[in-house]
Amino acid sequence: MLRRALIIIVIFVIYSESFAQKRGSQEMGLSVSFWSITENDSARSNFNLTGVFATYFTRDFLFEFEPMASIQIKPEKTELTGLIMAGLSKRIIDVSNMDRTSSTSTWRRKNEHTTAGIYGSVSGGIWAERADPLIFDPEEGYIPDTKIYAAPALAVALGTHSALGSLTNIRTKFQFVYLMPRPPLHEEPRTMFTITVGFGVITRL
């Protein structure tokens, strides 16, 4: 009887460990966007790059680190902005078929390591922008002050993970960001709404 119980426990542990995003799992992802606008014989190009590094505490609870860089290329200059956010994400709705009871579905899902869901998240970080606003100098008048300005940022988001393969998924995120002011570049706080679509790969099980 004891031997049978031990066998059942071992099978259960092995079976549970084969499922997705267990404690200690890590994920890396990337999304890229580029667009160009031409107006009045003047072209302006924009390039955005967003990365994600995630560590799973449990299957439904994870820590995410998301750096984002944006480059705007104009004829007269190039502007660089960045946003680095880190926070906690929680799966609020599981839309996978992980809990199906049929043996066929169970065995098919056994070797999959990504599962679908809808996630809510809160995060904090810092925004940075390289700019050259005009400042007043008593001797020289208004002169450009070129440097990098930075200030804190807060965000809340709602996103989805959709399984693309055994170790990959498609990530979408709808995020509202509150950017705190940084005089003299920005005297008032700003808000930003972002929509990102990218992919993630489980790099550690």
N, C-alpha and C positions, 0 to 999 in steps of 0.2 A: 504493500500500500504506500509506504514512504517512498520507495523507488519510483512508483508511478507518479506520485505527486511531484517529485523532483524533475522527472522528465517533462511533465506538463509545464512546470515553471520555466525550465530552460527553453522549451519551444516558445513560450509566451514572450520571454525576454528577447530571443533572437528575432521573433516576428515583429515585436514593437520597435526594435532598433532599426529594422529595415525601412520603416516609414520615414516620411520626409521631415526635414527641418527639426531634427531632435536637438537637444541641448548641446551647444558647442558647434553646431553647423555654421558655416560661413558662406556668404554669397557676395559676388562682385558683379556689377552691372555698368552699363554705359548707354547714353543716348546722345545723339548728335543732330544738330539742325543747322541749315545754311539757307540764307535767302538774300536776294539782291534786288534793289529798287533803283530804277532810273527815272529821273525827273529833271526837266529843263537842262538836258545835256550833262547831267551830273549823276554819277552812279554812287550808290551807298550799299555796302555789303555787310552782312551780319553773320557771325558764326558763334554758335552756342555749343558748349560741351558740358554734359552733366554726368558725374560718376556716382556710384553708390557702393558702399561697403557695409555689409550687414552681418551681425552675429546673432544667432538665435539662442535665447534663454530657454525657450520651450518651442513647441511646434507653432504656437499662436502668438508668441511674444518675442520681439526682437529689438535690438539696438541698431540704428542706421546712422551712417556718416555720409553726407552728401555734399561734395564740393561742386560748384558750378562756375564756369568761366564764360564770359561773353566778350567778343571782340567786334567792334563796329569800325569799319574801314570807310573813311570819307576821303575826298580828293585832297583836303587840306590837312587832315590829321587822322590818327588812329586812336580810338578810345577803348579802354580796357576796364571792365567791371567784373567783380567776383562776389560770390555768395557762398559761404561755408556754413552748413547747418548740421547739427547732430541732435538726435532725439530718440524717443521710444515709439514703437509702432505695435499695435495690437490688432489681431484679426478679430473683427466683430461679426463677420458672417462667413461660414465655411461653405463654399459652393462646389467642393470636390465631391467625388463619389467614393471617398475613402471608407465610408461606413456601410457600404453595401454588404449584404450578408451572403450572397451567392459565392460558392467556392471559386467559380470561374473568374469573377470580378476580383476576388481577393488575391488570387495568384497572379492575375494580370497587373494588379497594383503593387504587388510586393516589391518589385524592383524599381519602382518609380520613387524619386526623391524630391519632387516638387508637387505642391498641391495648390489648388486655386482658392482664392478668398478675397474678401473685401476688408481693407485695413483702414483704421483711423490712427492718426499720429499727431504728436506735438513735438516741437523742436525749437531749439534756440541756436544762435550763432552770431556771425558777424558779416556785414557787407563791406566791400571795399571798392573804391572807384578812383581811377587815375584821371585827373582833370586839371584844367588850368583856368579857374575863374579869375576875373579881374579884381584886384584889391587896390585900395588907395594908398599911395605912398606920398607923404608930404613933400618930398623933393622931386619925385619923378611922375607923380600923378597916378593914374590907373595903370597897373602892370599885371601881367598874368602870373599867377602863383601855381606853378606846376608841381604837384605832388600827389601822393596817394592818401585819400581820405577814407576813414573807416568808422563804423559805429555798430552797436548791437542790432540784432534782428530776431524776431519771434515769428513762429509759423504754426498753423494747423493745416491738416491735409486729410484727404480721403483718397484712397487708391485701390487698385486691384492687382492681383497676381494671377495670371492665367498660365497653366502648364503648357509648355511648348514641346517638351521632351522629358526624358528621365531626369536630367540635371539642369534643364533650362526653363525659363518662364518669361512671359511678356509682362512688363510692369507699366502701369499707367498711374499717374498721380495728379490730382487737382489740389493745388496748394495756395493758400492765402498767406501772404507774408507781410508783416508790419516792420518797416524799416525806420529806425529811430534817426532823428536829425543829426547832422554834422556840419555846423557853420564853419566857414562861410559858404560852403558848396550847397548845402541844403539846410535852410533855416527851419523848415517844418517837417514833421514826420511824413513818410510816404507809405503807400500800400501797393502791393503787387500781387497779381493773380497769375499763376503759372500752370500750364498743362504740359506734362512731359510724358512721352511714350518711349520706352527703351526695353532692354532685355537684361536678364540676370542669369548668372551661372553659379550653381552650387560648387564651390571650390574645396570645401572640406565637409565631410559627413560626420 
